[in-house]
Amino acid sequence: MAGLLRLTARWSLAAIFVTSGIDLIQDPEARTRRAAEALPGMPPIPAIGQVHGAAMAVAGTTFGLGILPVASAAVLAASLVPNTYVGHPFWKEDDPKARKGQRIHFLKNLGLFGGLVFEVLETKARKHR
């Protein structure tokens, strides 16, 4: 039973990364351009977005399947840092509704980050018991 719950929890956490990664692979232009505008020195090359998307899709899949869960969770957590900064800068929004929407997505990503870090720590601790 615990194994089924762990698998369900992993896939629940992984699903957004797999789907977002595939979306980014298929349509990288707008998000790559937005990232280049927000991150000084980053060139607006769509292949950069596609590589980022592939990393999310692959790490999400391996995480969901329990293959190298610590490494997969670490890659996913690392991918959230630029995604959250570039994609949900609520502090730049003047419109209160837009600010609230971006803040919700920012905090959602923060929760995903926390879940991934928890998985890394819990998996390592379980191995040392």
Secondary structure, 3 states (H helix, E strand, C coil): CHHHHHHHHHHHHHHHHHHHHHHHHHCCHHHHHHHHHHCCCCCCCHHHHHHHHHHHHHHHHHHHHCCCHHHHHHHHHHHHHHHHHHHCCHHHCCCHHHHHHHHHHHHHHHHHHHHHHHHHHHHHHHHCC
